[in-house]
Amino acid sequence: MTYLIDFQAPGEASRWRAINDGVMGGISRGGLRVEDGIGVFSGETSLANNGGFASVRRDPEAFDLGSAAGMALRVRGDGRAYQLRLYNDQLPRGAAWRASFQPPAGEWQRVEFSWHDFEAVFRGRLLADIPPIDPAGIVQVGLMIVDRQAGPFRLEVAWLATP
């Protein structure tokens, strides 16, 4: 296993940016901070103004995952559904590769995805006629909550790695 993102690394928290539904008129809020070496993606989603999502993205970095079989995360959730999002130049601007997961509340869990688990989406809609993801071109990762539920959320992430 090779660690791609380790939240114990100095300065890791400053590499993440919030992109919430305010970009489309919503009022959800969310962000990522580091607590005791654990990344904490938290906030509150609201369905007001056709909103309902919160997300964070890490600053771009060439990960060179061409030889990897997929990605893995160690997470502890709150029972809500989340998405791991990946970005490369295969998709139009604003589109992403998503894989969904729903860790049980309060339990640390390792979540693994093969590249086949990722689907191309733009604003929640599947994109048609897109070739499979090219892992060698992945330059950005993100987390999103968009489960059509209002209320507080908290996802703790120890690391992201290749399995």
Summary of the structure (lengths in Angstrom):
residues: 163
radius of gyration: 14.9
end to end distance: 5.0
largest distance: 43.2
contacts: 498
relative contact order: 0.28
helix: 10%
strand: 49%
